[in-house]
């Protein structure tokens, strides 16, 4: 089994790689990130640079994968950055530059990864292309409002997943394209908002990664194009 993890230096991405290292059936892990990351099983983990904002680096990363891939998972995402970019409480907080930045990382980047990595997926056996999305990207489930850029970028990502599932299903019947909601994870992304998380609902990256790998393992081609939570619940997208 050959795997590519995009965003391997982040909390969930790093936890994913560590878990995959321990699975005997996994023979090769391509760990892509902008930052350095170190892993134990150096004989099976190939650490490489990738910048989701640079299509050339995505294409170069795909070219490095010499074996057909059974799993590609994108664990990157942005909710806030520095002192300026924060989730909008109101439309009064909307800023075009921030909106574009969030979309570039949360939506355009994963779409570019799909462009270059889907042709590398295995054929004639189950393979999964998964992206981390979010429950708050569900249009029908939105009851609180706010967070314009993040919600919209994840809703758009869910639509890209649906489109990819339709297109890929015509070419590779063994492929599954899925969006995954990891829950609220103790990470840099959630740090400013953890005080409002109900008790028992703030997950470690290791727990979330393990749950997501279990969900991936249970997916079938009939699940392609849909959004699933960390506990396997199918969510409205």
Protein Blocks (a to p, Z undefined) as FASTA:
>chain_A
ZZddehilbmklmmmmmmmmmpmklmbdcdddfbdcddfklmlmccddddfklmklmmmm
mmmmmbdcfbdcdfbdcfbgcjllccdfbfklpcfklmmmmmmmmmmmmmmmmmmmmmmp
cehiacdddddddfklpmklpmnggjklmmmmmmmmmmmmmmmmmmmmmmmmmbccdddd
ebjaddfklmmmmmmpcehiaccfklmmmmmmmmmmmpcfklgoiacdfkopacdZZ
